[in-house]
Amino acid sequence: MKARVQVMLKDGVLDPQGEAVRHALGSLGFEGVEGVRQGKVIELDLDETDPEAARAKVNEMCEKLLANTVIESYAVEVG
């Protein structure tokens, strides 16, 4: 079973990489970009066959390693 985790900085947390991308886009002539938030996507191949058990396992992985839950939020897709 495949799982996908999207990790993003929480609202209110400064995103220097996103700001650098926003600035670079403006320098390249892409006007009107008022904000950029950068995150990461993690794809997992699991041997689990039960979607709910897979989601629970991936949520635990996020809480323990994949996301810094103090400053990041995450969303899990299982399928």
C-alpha positions in Angstrom: 0.0 0.0 0.0 1.2 3.5 -0.8 1.1 6.5 1.5 1.9 10.1 0.8 2.7 12.6 3.5 2.6 16.4 2.8 4.5 18.4 5.4 4.2 22.2 5.6 5.3 24.9 8.0 2.4 26.0 10.2 0.8 29.4 9.6 2.7 32.1 11.4 6.1 30.3 11.2 8.6 32.1 9.0 9.5 30.4 5.8 12.9 31.7 4.6 13.0 29.2 1.7 9.6 30.3 0.5 10.5 33.9 0.8 13.7 33.3 -1.3 11.6 31.6 -4.0 9.1 34.5 -4.0 11.9 37.0 -4.4 13.6 34.9 -7.2 10.3 34.6 -9.1 9.9 38.4 -8.9 13.5 38.8 -10.2 12.6 36.6 -13.2 9.7 38.8 -14.1 6.8 36.8 -12.5 4.9 39.7 -11.0 2.0 39.3 -8.5 3.3 36.4 -6.4 2.6 37.7 -2.9 3.6 34.7 -0.9 5.3 31.3 -1.2 5.3 28.5 1.3 7.6 25.6 0.7 7.1 22.1 2.1 8.0 18.5 1.4 6.3 15.4 0.2 7.2 11.9 1.5 6.0 8.8 -0.4 6.1 5.5 1.5 5.5 1.9 0.3 4.0 -0.1 3.1 3.4 -3.8 3.4 0.1 -3.0 5.3 -3.1 -4.1 3.5 -5.6 -2.4 5.9 -6.0 1.3 5.0 -6.9 2.4 8.6 -3.9 0.5 10.1 -1.7 2.0 7.4 -2.9 5.5 8.2 -2.4 5.0 12.0 1.2 3.7 11.3 2.0 6.7 9.1 0.5 9.1 11.6 2.8 7.6 14.2 5.8 8.0 11.8 4.9 11.6 11.4 4.6 12.3 15.1 8.0 10.6 15.8 10.2 11.5 12.8 8.7 12.8 9.6 7.3 16.1 10.9 8.4 18.5 13.5 5.0 19.0 15.0 6.0 22.1 16.9 6.4 24.1 13.7 5.0 21.8 11.0 1.6 20.3 10.1 1.1 17.2 8.0 -1.5 15.5 5.9 -1.6 11.8 5.1 -3.1 10.1 2.0 -3.3 6.3 1.9 -4.3 4.4 -1.1 
